[in-house]
Amino acid sequence: MVEKPTVRSFRPGDELGILALYRAVFNVDVSYQDWQWVYQQMPEEPAIIVVAENNEGIIGHYAVQPRPFWLHGKPCLAGLAVGTMVHPSARNLTTLIEMAHLAYDICRQRGLLFLYAFPNDAAWKVRQVVLGWQALPQLTEWEGPLLLPDSQMDTKIQIWTDFPLEFVPSLSLPNDEENQKGISGRRTPPWLHWRFFQNPDAEYKLLVVGSLDKMQGYAFLKEYVRSGVRYGHIVDWQVPIAQASTAKHLLVSAFKEFAQSQVERVSCWALPLSSLFNLLPDAGLSPTGRKTNFGYFNLSSQNDAILASNNSWNIQMGDSDVY
């Protein structure tokens, strides 16, 4: 007889049951190395993980990655909701709700102010109706053919495909006061190293304007094949919005780098608060690509107005768990 599941916080030793649940729900084999990177190795703190367990093992999972953010000029800790799943043989709303509520309580205890997520269509309806998440406009990829600019690559651009850990303390990121005015991921050297150079399954290129100890701007690039077409993603971008010339040089350099890898089309996310936003139309890109659901859950009784304003957000592909 199958027992009623118990909902509890993660305990060491749950990993094998969680990996088995990934296979049962999503039909994917997540390696232990991948699991550690996603859930245990973030520089801020490990993920908040809640599981549901019965006498047959772990049958439910709800997790939140703590992420450093800017919220209207103040640094804070937010959370990216990831890995929400319930075993097909045990699916019911009660288990999902109990896991979510316990996870939210732990998030509040750890000082997280809000959560955000990019759910698929089916999960998004449940999050909104059952868990009280708020929808924001879908994120639409800017995309288009790779058009080579006439200007040459800026000789001041450095390109990094690997980044030794000992270099991290010397990083001095560009001033991002513009990002601080809204809601955006707060980039720190340890976070950048974890997100882009410790990822066991993806390779990125870091393009730097200036030097590591005095960056004027940077871009992280990724290449992959979609439906037989080689794409170049601009996954992460940070150039102060007032530095239009720097931003233009960096975009030219990114396109030149893509061309050397036989990239055919380019894509990215860019919202109006980003210095990349106004450059894209002249570069041949338009907001006509894939759409991604996006929304938030406010963990406090404050900040409702700014969280609800889609004009406040500056989200990039680097803020997701996919790109």
N, C-alpha and C positions, 0 to 999 in steps of 0.2 A: 504494500500500500504506500502510495506517495504521500509524504507528509506535507503539511502547510509550510511554505518557505519562511525562513528567518532572515530578516534584513539586518545587516551589520556592516561595520567598517572593515576595510581590507586588513588581512593579516598575512604576514610572510608565510609562504606556502600555498597561497591561493592562486599563484601564477599558472600552474598547470591546468587548473579548472577554468581559468579565464581564457587561456589559449584554446582549450577544447570548446568553449562556448563560442569563440570567434568562428571556429570551423563549422559548428552546428548552425549558427545564425547567418553568417555571411559567406560560408563556403570558402574561406581563405585560411591559409596557414601563416600565422604570425609567428615569427621566430622569437625566441627569448631575448635576443639582442635588440630586436625592434621594440619589443614590449618594454624593456628597460629604458630605452631612449625616450619613448613616448611618455611613460608614466613615472619613471624614477629619477631621471637624470637632469631635469630642468634646473637651472641655476638658482631659481628663487626657492623652491621647495618641491617635494614630490607631489604628484597628483593626488587629489582627493578621490578616493575610490570607495564605492559602496557596492556590496554584492548581496544577492539573495541566494540562499542555500537551503536545500532540503536533503533528505536522506539519500538522494541520488547524485548529489554534488552541487556545484554552483550553477544556478539556472538564470541568474540575472546580474546585470552589471551597469553601473552609472558612474561616470568619472568626469572630473573637471581638472584641466591643466591651469594652475595659477600662471597668469601672464602680467608683466609690468605694463601699466598704461598711464596715459595722461587723461585726466578728466577736468576739463575747463581750467587748465593752468596748474593743476596740482597732481603730483605723482600719486598713483594708487595701485592697488592690486585688483585685477579683474580675473575672470576665469573663462576658458574656452571649454564648453561642454563637448566631450568626445566619448566614443565607445558605449553609447546607450544601446542595450540589447537585453532581450529576454528569450530564453529557449523556446523554440516553436511548440514544444509539448506542455509548456507552462505559462503561455502568454495570458495575462490578464491585467487590467488597468490597476488593480489594487497593488500588485507587486511593483509596478512601475512608479506609482504615486508614492509608495512608502520609501523606495530607494531614492527618488528625487528629493523628497522632503528631508530625509536624513542627510543627503549630500548638501543640500542648501543650508541646513543648520551648521554643518561642519565648516562650510565656506564662510558663513558669518562669523563663526568663532575664530577663524584664521584671518579675518579682516578683509575678505574680498567684498567689493562694493556692488559688483554686477557681473552677470554672465552673458556671454554671447555665443552664437552657434550658427552653423551653415547646414541645416538639416535637409534630408531629402523630402520629397513632397509628402509621403505618407507620415513620416515622423513629425513633420512640421505641423500638420493639422492636430496631431495629438498633443504636441507641446503647447500649442495655443489654447486649445479647448479644455484640456485636462489639467495642464500644469501652469497656465496663466502667463505664458511667454507673449511678448509683444512683437509684432511683425514690423519690419522696416522695408523699404523698397528693395526688390531683388538687386543683387550686384550683377551688372552686365559686363562681360569681357569687352574691352577695347581690342579689336583685332584687325588685321589687314595684311596685305602682301609686304614682304621685306623690300622696301624701296631704298636703294643706296643713295645717301646724300653725296653732294659734290665735294664737300669739305673733307679734309684729311683728319685722321684720328689725332686727337690732342696728345702731344708727346708727354704731357704731365699726367696722363692716365696710367695708373698701375693696375695690373691684372694679377689676381691671386686665385689659384685653384686649390691650394691647401693653405692651412693657416695654423702654424704651431701654437700650442697652448701658451707657451712662454711669451708670445707676442701680445696676448690679450691685454695685459696691464698697460701696454704702451698705446693702445688705441685711444684716440681722441675724436669722438664722433662730431659731425657738423652740428652747429647750433640749430635746434628745431623749435624755436619759439612759436612759429606759426602752428605747428602741430599741437603745441600745448594749449592753444586757444579752444580746441574742440575735444574730441575723443579719439585717441589714436594709440597704437602700440608704442610703448616707451622702449626705445632701443638702447640696450646696454651692451658693452663689449662681451661679457659672459653669455648673455642671451644670444647675440649674433653668432658666437662660436658654437653654442649648443645647436641652434636652429639650422645653421647652414654647413658647418664643418664637422659636426659629430653625427649627422644623419647617416645611418648605415646604408640606406637604400637610394640615395640621390646624390648627384654631383652638381655643384654650383660654381659659378665664377664670380668673384668679387672685383668690381671695377671701382677704383678709388681716384677721386680728383684731389690732388695735393699729396700729402704724405700720411702715413699711418698715425703719426703723432699730432697731425694737424689737418684732419680731413675737411675739405670744402663740400664734399658730397660723395655718395656712393650708390652703386646699384648691384643687386644680386641677380644673376642670369641663370636660367636653366633651359636645357634643350630636351625635347622629347618628340616622339612620333605619335600623331593622332590621325586615325583613318588613312594611314599611308602618307601623310603630309608631315614634314619636319617643321616643328614649331619652336620658336624661341620665346620663353616667358621672361618678362621683367618682373621678378617675384617680389623684390623689395627695393625701395627707392627712398633716398633721403637727401634732398638738396633744399636749403632754405628757399622759400617761395620768392624772396626778393632777389635771389641770385640767378636771374634769368639766363645770363650768359653761361654760367657754370652748368646749369641744367641742360642747356642746348648742346654744349660740348659733350656732356656725359651721354646724352641720348645718341648723338652721332657715333660716339665710340662704341656704344652697345650694339648699334646696327652693324657697324663694321666688324665687330667681333662675331655677331651672328652669321654674317656673310662668309666668314672664314670656315664656319662649320656647316655650310650648305643649308642654312635655315631658309625655309620658303615663306613662312608667315610668322607674324609677331603678335603676341597678346599680353595683356596685363589688366589689372584692376586699377582704376584711377578715379578718385572723387575730387570735387572742386577744391578742397583744401590742400591738395597735392600740387607741387610745382610741376609735376609731369602732365597734369590734366590739360593745360592749354597748349602743350607742345604736340599732342597726339594727332589732331586733325591735319596739321601741316606735314606730319610724318606719314600720312596715308592710313591711319587707323581710325576706326569709328566704333561706337558702342553697339555692335551688332552681333557679338559672339554669344557664347553660352551664358545662361542666366543661373544664378545661385541664390537660393533662399537665405535670408539673413534676418536675425532678430536678436532680442535681448531679454534678460530677466533681471529685474531690479531686486537686489538683496536687501536694500535699505528702504527707509521711508522717505528718502531724499533723492534729489537728482532726477526726478521723473521728467521734468520739462526738457532738460538737455539730452537725456537718453532717448526721448521720443522724437527728437528733431533729427531727421535724416541729414540735414545740412551740417550737423555737428560732427559727423563721423568722417574719419579718414582711415579707411580700412584698405589693406593691401593683401596680396596673395600670401605674403609672409605671415600674416596674422591667422591664417587658416591651418588646418592639419593635413592638407592635401598637397599643395604645390611645393 
